[in-house]
Amino acid sequence: MSLFKAASTVSLLTLASRITGLLRDLLTAALFGATALTDAFYVAFRIPNLFRRVFGEGAFSQAFVPVLAATRQKGGEAAAKTVVDHVSTVLAWTLLVLCLAGVVGAPLLVWALASGLKKTPHAYDAAVVMTRVMFPYIGFMSLVALVGGVLNTWKKFAVPAFAPVLLNVSLIVAMLGLVPVFRRWGIEPIYSQCVGVMVGGLLQLAIQWPALRGIGMWPRIGASRDAFREAMKDEGTRQVLRLMLPALLGVSVAQISLLINTQIASYLAPGSVSWLNAADRLMEFPTALLGVALGVVLMPQLAAARAGLDTERYSTMLDWGLRLVVLLAVPSSAALLVFPEPLVATLFHYGAFRDNDVVQVALALGGYGTGLLGLVAIKVLAPGYYASHDMKTPMRIAIVALVATQLLNVVLVPRLQHAGLALSIGLGALLNAGWLLVGLWRRGSWRPAAGWTLFLLQVVAATALLASFLAWASTQFDWLALRAHAPMRAGLLAAVLAVAALIYFGALRIGGLRLRQFVTRW
């Protein structure tokens, strides 16, 4: 499977995940609005997600996938199976202890993440209860990350990319089926989301195990103390653990930034956490479709190229990924900057979601949009280090970006409130990505192929035309007033975005850019 085809497969399935996720959030906004209890749910759900991103999809995947790919390249399937068995054993026991600690320590975790909820005591108490119910979700999702890492190494991208759809479907079904029941029983309807989260985590794990059995990599998890000790003695396990420590610090930096921002948002106007969450949901479309998809596809291929000492292929794959990021992230960023309110109004402006909520989410979305290129590029640039087993450099850069982000918060939040938090994250991501790029260039891991100057000029010129059209469309129609005509507003948005895409790609074509090179190059 070519890199473009693999990335397209992951992107399309990720798109399905983001669409169902958007439907989930639309239903959440319509049923619950932007209230203190909604904030409580998002805080409670963010806690296991934070640990998942640190231990599961974050540090663990960044350490495990390069080791597994290199082991398979050098030692074959049998050696890789040994690594999978031993790492699975250590991971399972670690998760058991972590989940128990999280359930017991839920009050402390909620206080650390959003102590501002104490202004509304019933919301704070609800966040503690929901955290306890949902914390074991990290166990499911960390095992999902293990299985997904194995499948991606074997170039089986479809099932791991599709799995998140099941979480969103589970949450939607829980809202539609349990909210009326909970209301009749006198239970806060928001608790239906907790049931959906746990069922969704179990389903994501269940759907991937048959695919794992199909490639002969079904892990044998040791249930005894001796099995755990044997797994810890394995050199592959030790290598993963050695790489995880700096990776853990690097990923934790990003999550610490998120924790600080959530803490700050909990002290701002009620609904600020929900506004940021809605903007973040929209940001996940370009970041996941471009950055995550490319990162998932490139990581095992870069690790294999590095293990095979193929420096030319290594550099060319990075160059291809970076060009694709620029091609798609730059116009997306422009769209978020000049066209945020129509996007938010069309997608969220229903039920309990008010006009002011649209305005506030649009402000946050514009802040995130400033740094979209950086947020996406990090997903391609960081694997360039991880594949070489260098976890320390991205960690150091991430720490500097964290400090810069919080210094920006000091300046921006008093003036822009929650939108200042989003803008700080965007600017910090640009700093992070720029530093990673320069580092890869200096060490010779990435050597820019010919034609970058012309390529950038073509993209910037086409983006300027796209932005001009979207800025006109944003003011030409009253997107908030069209709430009473939802189908018309949705159709209008689709038409505007279709014309914008035609303008952008048409301008690239006229400017001489051959888009086919991104398909055929790999």
C-alpha positions as CSV (number, residue, x, y, z in Angstrom):
1,M,0.0,0.0,0.0
2,S,1.4,3.4,-1.0
3,L,1.9,6.1,1.6
4,F,-0.8,8.3,0.0
5,K,-3.3,5.4,-0.2
6,A,-2.6,4.5,3.4
7,A,-2.9,8.1,4.6
8,S,-6.1,8.5,2.5
9,T,-7.6,5.4,4.1
10,V,-6.8,6.6,7.6
11,S,-8.1,10.1,6.8
12,L,-11.4,8.9,5.4
13,L,-12.0,6.6,8.4
14,T,-10.9,9.4,10.7
15,L,-13.3,11.7,8.9
16,A,-16.1,9.2,9.8
17,S,-14.9,9.4,13.4
18,R,-14.9,13.2,13.4
19,I,-18.3,13.4,11.7
20,T,-19.9,11.1,14.3
21,G,-18.0,12.9,17.0
22,L,-19.4,16.2,15.7
23,L,-22.9,14.7,15.7
24,R,-22.3,13.6,19.2
25,D,-21.3,17.1,20.3
26,L,-24.2,18.7,18.4
27,L,-26.6,16.5,20.3
28,T,-24.8,17.2,23.6
29,A,-25.1,21.0,22.9
30,A,-28.7,20.7,21.9
31,L,-29.7,18.6,24.9
32,F,-27.6,20.1,27.7
33,G,-26.3,23.5,26.4
34,A,-23.2,25.2,27.8
35,T,-23.9,24.9,31.5
36,A,-22.0,24.1,34.7
37,L,-23.0,20.5,34.5
38,T,-21.9,20.2,30.9
39,D,-18.6,21.7,32.0
40,A,-18.4,19.1,34.7
41,F,-18.8,16.2,32.2
42,Y,-16.2,17.6,29.9
43,V,-13.8,18.0,32.9
44,A,-14.5,14.4,34.0
45,F,-14.1,13.0,30.5
46,R,-10.9,15.0,30.0
47,I,-9.2,13.4,33.0
48,P,-9.1,9.8,31.7
49,N,-8.4,11.3,28.2
50,L,-5.5,13.2,29.6
51,F,-4.0,10.0,31.1
52,R,-4.8,8.1,27.8
53,R,-2.9,10.6,25.8
54,V,0.0,10.5,28.1
55,F,0.3,6.8,28.8
56,G,-1.5,5.2,25.9
57,E,-1.6,7.0,22.5
58,G,1.2,9.4,23.7
59,A,4.4,8.1,25.4
60,F,3.6,4.4,25.0
61,S,2.9,4.5,21.2
62,Q,5.8,6.8,20.6
63,A,8.2,4.3,22.3
64,F,6.5,1.0,21.3
65,V,5.9,1.4,17.6
66,P,9.6,2.3,16.7
67,V,10.9,-0.6,18.8
68,L,8.4,-3.0,17.3
69,A,9.0,-1.9,13.7
70,A,12.8,-2.1,14.2
71,T,12.5,-5.6,15.9
72,R,10.4,-6.9,13.1
73,Q,12.8,-5.4,10.5
74,K,15.9,-7.1,12.1
75,G,14.5,-10.2,13.9
76,G,11.4,-11.1,12.0
77,E,7.9,-12.1,13.1
78,A,8.9,-14.4,16.0
79,A,11.0,-11.6,17.7
80,A,8.2,-9.1,17.2
81,K,5.7,-11.5,18.8
82,T,7.9,-11.9,21.9
83,V,8.0,-8.1,22.2
84,V,4.2,-7.9,21.9
85,D,3.7,-10.5,24.6
86,H,6.0,-9.0,27.1
87,V,5.0,-5.4,26.6
88,S,1.3,-6.4,26.8
89,T,1.9,-8.1,30.2
90,V,3.6,-5.1,31.7
91,L,1.0,-2.7,30.3
92,A,-1.9,-4.7,31.6
93,W,-0.6,-4.8,35.1
94,T,0.3,-1.1,35.1
95,L,-3.2,-0.2,33.9
96,L,-4.8,-2.2,36.6
97,V,-2.9,-0.2,39.3
98,L,-3.5,3.1,37.5
99,C,-7.2,2.6,37.2
100,L,-7.6,1.7,40.9
101,A,-5.6,4.8,41.9
102,G,-7.7,7.0,39.6
103,V,-11.0,5.9,41.0
104,V,-9.8,6.5,44.6
105,G,-8.1,9.8,43.8
106,A,-10.9,11.3,41.7
107,P,-11.6,14.3,44.0
108,L,-8.0,15.3,43.9
109,L,-7.9,14.9,40.1
110,V,-11.0,17.1,39.6
111,W,-9.6,19.7,41.9
112,A,-6.2,19.7,40.1
113,L,-7.9,20.1,36.7
114,A,-10.8,22.4,37.4
115,S,-11.0,23.7,41.0
116,G,-13.0,26.6,39.7
117,L,-16.0,24.2,39.5
118,K,-16.2,24.6,43.3
119,K,-18.1,27.9,42.5
120,T,-21.0,25.6,41.6
121,P,-20.8,22.8,44.3
122,H,-23.3,20.4,42.6
123,A,-21.2,20.6,39.4
124,Y,-18.0,19.9,41.2
125,D,-19.6,16.9,43.0
126,A,-21.0,15.6,39.7
127,A,-17.5,15.9,38.1
128,V,-16.0,13.7,40.9
129,V,-18.7,11.0,40.4
130,M,-18.4,11.0,36.6
131,T,-14.6,10.8,36.9
132,R,-14.9,7.7,39.1
133,V,-17.3,6.1,36.6
134,M,-15.2,6.9,33.5
135,F,-11.6,6.6,34.7
136,P,-11.3,2.8,33.8
137,Y,-11.8,4.1,30.2
138,I,-8.0,4.7,30.2
139,G,-7.5,0.9,30.6
140,F,-9.5,0.2,27.5
141,M,-7.9,2.9,25.4
142,S,-4.4,2.1,26.4
143,L,-4.9,-1.5,25.2
144,V,-6.5,-0.1,22.1
145,A,-3.3,1.9,21.5
146,L,-1.2,-1.2,21.9
147,V,-3.3,-3.2,19.4
148,G,-3.4,-0.2,17.0
149,G,0.4,0.1,17.2
150,V,0.8,-3.5,16.2
151,L,-1.7,-3.3,13.4
152,N,-0.2,-0.1,12.0
153,T,3.2,-1.7,12.0
154,W,1.8,-4.5,9.8
155,K,0.2,-1.8,7.6
156,K,-3.3,-2.7,8.7
157,F,-4.6,0.9,9.1
158,A,-8.3,0.5,8.6
159,V,-9.5,-1.1,11.8
160,P,-7.6,1.2,14.2
161,A,-8.8,4.2,12.3
162,F,-12.4,3.1,12.4
163,A,-12.5,2.2,16.1
164,P,-13.1,5.7,17.4
165,V,-16.4,5.8,15.5
166,L,-17.8,3.2,18.0
167,L,-17.2,5.6,20.9
168,N,-19.2,8.3,19.2
169,V,-22.0,6.0,18.2
170,S,-22.1,4.6,21.8
171,L,-22.5,8.1,23.2
172,I,-25.2,9.1,20.7
173,V,-27.1,5.9,21.5
174,A,-26.7,6.6,25.2
175,M,-28.1,10.1,24.9
176,L,-31.0,9.1,22.7
177,G,-31.9,6.0,24.8
178,L,-30.9,6.9,28.4
179,V,-31.6,10.6,28.7
180,P,-35.5,10.1,28.8
181,V,-35.0,7.2,31.2
182,F,-32.7,9.1,33.5
183,R,-35.1,12.0,33.6
184,R,-38.0,9.7,34.6
185,W,-35.8,8.2,37.4
186,G,-34.8,11.7,38.7
187,I,-31.1,11.2,37.6
188,E,-29.2,14.0,36.0
189,P,-29.4,13.3,32.2
190,I,-25.7,14.2,31.7
191,Y,-24.8,10.9,33.5
192,S,-26.0,9.0,30.4
193,Q,-22.7,10.1,28.8
194,C,-20.7,8.1,31.4
195,V,-22.4,4.9,30.3
196,G,-21.7,5.7,26.6
197,V,-18.0,6.3,27.3
198,M,-17.5,3.0,29.0
199,V,-19.4,1.0,26.5
200,G,-17.6,2.8,23.7
201,G,-14.2,2.0,25.2
202,L,-15.0,-1.7,25.4
203,L,-16.3,-1.8,21.8
204,Q,-13.2,-0.1,20.5
205,L,-11.0,-2.8,22.0
206,A,-13.3,-5.6,21.0
207,I,-13.4,-4.7,17.3
208,Q,-9.6,-4.7,16.9
209,W,-8.7,-8.1,18.6
210,P,-9.9,-10.2,15.6
211,A,-7.7,-8.2,13.3
212,L,-4.8,-8.8,15.7
213,R,-5.4,-12.6,15.6
214,G,-5.5,-12.4,11.8
215,I,-1.8,-11.4,11.7
216,G,-0.8,-13.9,14.4
217,M,0.0,-11.2,16.9
218,W,-2.6,-11.9,19.6
219,P,-0.7,-11.1,22.8
220,R,-0.3,-13.6,25.7
221,I,-0.8,-11.5,28.8
222,G,0.9,-13.2,31.8
223,A,-1.3,-13.3,34.9
224,S,1.3,-14.3,37.4
225,R,4.1,-12.4,39.2
226,D,6.7,-14.6,37.5
227,A,5.3,-13.7,34.1
228,F,5.5,-10.0,35.0
229,R,9.2,-10.4,36.1
230,E,10.0,-12.3,32.9
231,A,8.4,-9.6,30.8
232,M,10.4,-6.9,32.6
233,K,13.7,-8.7,31.9
234,D,13.0,-8.7,28.1
235,E,15.4,-6.4,26.2
236,G,12.5,-5.1,24.0
237,T,10.4,-4.2,27.0
238,R,13.4,-2.5,28.6
239,Q,14.0,-0.5,25.5
240,V,10.3,0.6,25.3
241,L,10.5,1.7,29.0
242,R,13.8,3.5,28.4
243,L,12.2,5.4,25.5
244,M,9.0,6.0,27.3
245,L,10.5,8.1,30.1
246,P,11.6,11.1,28.0
247,A,8.5,10.5,25.8
248,L,6.4,10.6,28.9
249,L,7.9,13.9,29.9
250,G,7.4,15.3,26.4
251,V,3.8,14.3,26.1
252,S,3.1,15.3,29.7
253,V,4.2,18.8,28.9
254,A,1.4,19.2,26.3
255,Q,-1.1,17.7,28.7
256,I,0.1,20.0,31.5
257,S,-0.6,22.9,29.2
258,L,-4.1,21.5,28.6
259,L,-4.6,21.1,32.4
260,I,-3.5,24.6,33.1
261,N,-5.7,26.0,30.4
262,T,-8.7,24.0,31.7
263,Q,-8.0,25.3,35.2
264,I,-7.9,28.9,34.0
265,A,-11.1,28.4,31.9
266,S,-12.9,27.1,35.0
267,Y,-12.4,30.5,36.6
268,L,-13.7,32.4,33.6
269,A,-17.4,32.9,32.6
270,P,-19.6,29.8,33.0
271,G,-19.6,27.9,29.8
272,S,-15.9,28.7,29.0
273,V,-14.9,25.0,29.2
274,S,-17.7,24.0,26.9
275,W,-16.9,26.8,24.4
276,L,-13.3,25.7,24.2
277,N,-14.4,22.1,23.9
278,A,-16.7,22.9,21.0
279,A,-13.9,24.8,19.2
280,D,-11.5,22.0,19.9
281,R,-14.0,19.5,18.4
282,L,-13.9,21.5,15.1
283,M,-10.1,21.7,15.2
284,E,-10.0,17.9,15.4
285,F,-11.2,17.7,11.8
286,P,-8.0,19.2,10.2
287,T,-5.6,18.1,12.9
288,A,-6.8,14.4,12.7
289,L,-7.5,14.2,9.0
290,L,-4.0,15.6,8.2
291,G,-1.7,15.3,11.1
292,V,-2.8,12.2,12.9
293,A,-3.3,10.3,9.7
294,L,0.1,11.2,8.4
295,G,1.7,10.5,11.8
296,V,0.1,7.0,12.0
297,V,1.2,6.1,8.5
298,L,4.7,7.6,8.7
299,M,5.9,6.4,12.1
300,P,6.4,2.6,11.4
301,Q,7.7,3.4,7.8
302,L,10.2,5.9,9.1
303,A,11.3,3.4,11.9
304,A,11.8,0.7,9.3
305,A,13.8,3.0,7.0
306,R,16.0,4.0,9.9
307,A,16.5,0.4,11.0
308,G,17.5,-0.4,7.4
309,L,19.8,2.6,7.2
310,D,17.9,4.0,4.2
311,T,18.5,7.7,4.9
312,E,17.3,8.8,1.4
313,R,13.9,7.2,1.9
314,Y,13.7,8.6,5.4
315,S,14.3,12.2,4.2
316,T,12.0,11.8,1.2
317,M,9.1,10.5,3.3
318,L,9.4,13.5,5.7
319,D,9.5,15.9,2.8
320,W,6.4,14.4,1.2
321,G,4.5,14.6,4.5
322,L,5.5,18.2,5.1
323,R,4.4,19.3,1.6
324,L,1.1,17.6,2.1
325,V,0.7,19.4,5.5
326,V,1.4,22.8,3.9
327,L,-0.9,22.0,1.0
328,L,-3.9,21.3,3.2
329,A,-3.3,23.0,6.5
330,V,-2.6,26.5,5.2
331,P,-6.0,27.0,3.5
332,S,-7.7,25.3,6.5
333,S,-6.1,27.8,8.8
334,A,-7.2,30.7,6.7
335,A,-10.8,29.3,6.7
336,L,-10.8,29.1,10.5
337,L,-9.5,32.7,10.8
338,V,-12.0,34.4,8.4
339,F,-15.0,32.0,8.4
340,P,-15.4,30.7,12.0
341,E,-18.9,32.0,12.9
342,P,-20.7,30.4,9.9
343,L,-19.0,27.1,10.7
344,V,-20.0,27.2,14.4
345,A,-23.5,28.5,13.7
346,T,-24.3,25.8,11.1
347,L,-23.0,23.0,13.2
348,F,-23.9,23.9,16.8
349,H,-26.6,26.6,16.8
350,Y,-29.5,24.4,17.9
351,G,-31.6,23.7,21.0
352,A,-30.0,25.1,24.1
353,F,-27.0,26.5,22.2
354,R,-27.5,30.3,22.2
355,D,-26.3,33.1,19.8
356,N,-23.7,34.2,22.4
357,D,-22.4,30.6,22.5
358,V,-21.8,30.7,18.8
359,V,-19.9,34.0,19.1
360,Q,-17.7,32.7,21.9
361,V,-16.9,29.4,20.2
362,A,-16.1,31.3,17.0
363,L,-13.6,33.5,18.9
364,A,-11.9,30.4,20.3
365,L,-11.9,28.7,16.9
366,G,-10.1,31.7,15.4
367,G,-7.4,31.5,18.1
368,Y,-6.8,27.8,17.4
369,G,-6.8,28.5,13.7
370,T,-3.8,30.8,14.0
371,G,-1.7,27.8,15.0
372,L,-3.3,25.1,12.9
373,L,-0.2,24.6,10.7
374,G,1.9,24.1,13.8
375,L,-0.6,21.7,15.4
376,V,-0.7,19.5,12.3
377,A,3.0,19.7,11.4
378,I,4.0,18.5,14.9
379,K,2.3,15.2,14.1
380,V,4.6,14.7,11.1
381,L,7.8,16.2,12.5
382,A,7.8,14.5,15.9
383,P,7.8,11.0,14.4
384,G,11.0,12.1,12.6
385,Y,12.7,12.0,16.0
386,Y,10.8,9.1,17.5
387,A,11.6,6.8,14.6
388,S,15.3,7.4,15.4
389,H,14.7,6.6,19.1
390,D,15.3,10.3,20.0
391,M,12.6,11.2,22.6
392,K,14.6,13.8,24.4
393,T,14.8,16.5,21.8
394,P,11.0,16.8,21.3
395,M,10.6,16.7,25.0
396,R,13.0,19.7,25.5
397,I,11.3,21.6,22.7
398,A,7.8,20.9,24.2
399,I,9.0,22.3,27.6
400,V,10.0,25.5,26.0
401,A,6.7,25.7,24.1
402,L,4.8,25.1,27.3
403,V,6.6,28.0,29.1
404,A,6.0,30.2,26.1
405,T,2.3,29.3,26.0
406,Q,1.8,30.1,29.6
407,L,3.6,33.4,29.3
408,L,1.3,34.2,26.4
409,N,-1.7,33.3,28.6
410,V,-0.5,36.0,31.1
411,V,-0.8,38.6,28.4
412,L,-3.7,37.3,26.3
413,V,-6.3,35.9,28.8
414,P,-7.0,39.1,30.6
415,R,-7.8,40.7,27.3
416,L,-9.4,37.9,25.3
417,Q,-10.6,35.5,28.0
418,H,-11.1,32.0,26.8
419,A,-10.1,33.0,23.2
420,G,-6.8,34.0,24.6
421,L,-6.2,30.4,25.8
422,A,-6.9,29.1,22.3
423,L,-4.6,31.7,20.7
424,S,-1.8,30.9,23.2
425,I,-2.0,27.2,22.3
426,G,-1.9,28.0,18.6
427,L,1.2,30.3,18.9
428,G,2.9,27.8,21.1
429,A,2.3,25.0,18.5
430,L,3.9,27.2,15.8
431,L,7.0,27.6,18.0
432,N,7.1,23.9,18.7
433,A,6.8,22.9,15.0
434,G,9.3,25.4,13.8
435,W,11.9,24.2,16.3
436,L,11.3,20.6,15.4
437,L,11.7,21.4,11.7
438,V,15.0,23.3,12.1
439,G,16.3,20.4,14.3
440,L,15.6,17.8,11.6
441,W,17.2,20.0,9.0
442,R,20.3,20.6,11.0
443,R,20.9,16.9,11.8
444,G,20.4,16.0,8.1
445,S,17.3,13.8,8.7
446,W,15.3,16.1,6.4
447,R,16.8,17.5,3.3
448,P,14.4,19.7,1.5
449,A,13.7,18.5,-2.0
450,A,13.8,21.0,-4.9
451,G,10.9,23.3,-5.6
452,W,9.9,24.4,-2.1
453,T,10.0,28.1,-2.8
454,L,7.7,27.9,-5.9
455,F,5.4,25.5,-4.0
456,L,5.0,27.9,-1.1
457,L,4.2,30.8,-3.4
458,Q,1.6,28.7,-5.2
459,V,-0.1,27.7,-1.9
460,V,0.0,31.3,-0.5
461,A,-1.5,32.8,-3.6
462,A,-4.3,30.2,-3.8
463,T,-5.0,30.6,-0.1
464,A,-5.3,34.4,-0.5
465,L,-8.1,33.9,-3.1
466,L,-9.8,31.3,-0.9
467,A,-9.7,33.6,2.1
468,S,-11.1,36.6,0.2
469,F,-14.1,34.6,-1.0
470,L,-14.8,33.2,2.5
471,A,-14.5,36.6,4.1
472,W,-17.1,37.9,1.7
473,A,-19.4,34.9,2.3
474,S,-19.1,35.4,6.1
475,T,-20.5,38.9,6.0
476,Q,-22.9,38.5,3.0
477,F,-25.3,36.2,4.9
478,D,-26.8,36.5,8.5
479,W,-25.7,33.0,9.7
480,L,-27.3,33.5,13.1
481,A,-30.6,34.6,11.8
482,L,-30.7,31.5,9.5
483,R,-31.2,29.3,12.7
484,A,-34.9,29.2,11.8
485,H,-34.0,27.7,8.4
486,A,-31.5,25.1,9.4
487,P,-31.6,23.0,6.2
488,M,-31.1,26.2,4.1
489,R,-28.1,27.2,6.3
490,A,-26.5,23.8,6.0
491,G,-26.9,23.8,2.2
492,L,-25.5,27.3,2.0
493,L,-22.5,26.3,4.0
494,A,-21.9,23.3,1.9
495,A,-22.1,25.4,-1.3
496,V,-19.7,28.0,0.1
497,L,-17.1,25.4,1.1
498,A,-17.4,23.7,-2.2
499,V,-16.8,26.9,-4.1
500,A,-13.9,27.7,-1.8
501,A,-12.3,24.4,-2.5
502,L,-12.8,24.9,-6.3
503,I,-11.2,28.3,-6.0
504,Y,-8.2,27.0,-4.1
505,F,-7.4,23.9,-6.1
506,G,-8.3,25.7,-9.3
507,A,-5.8,28.4,-8.5
508,L,-3.2,25.8,-7.7
509,R,-3.8,24.1,-11.1
510,I,-3.6,27.4,-13.0
511,G,-0.4,28.2,-11.0
512,G,1.2,25.0,-12.3
513,L,1.1,22.8,-9.3
514,R,0.6,19.1,-10.2
515,L,-1.5,17.6,-7.4
516,R,-0.9,14.1,-8.8
517,Q,2.7,14.1,-7.5
518,F,1.4,13.7,-4.0
519,V,-0.3,10.5,-5.1
520,T,2.4,8.9,-7.3
521,R,5.5,10.0,-5.4
522,W,5.1,7.1,-2.9
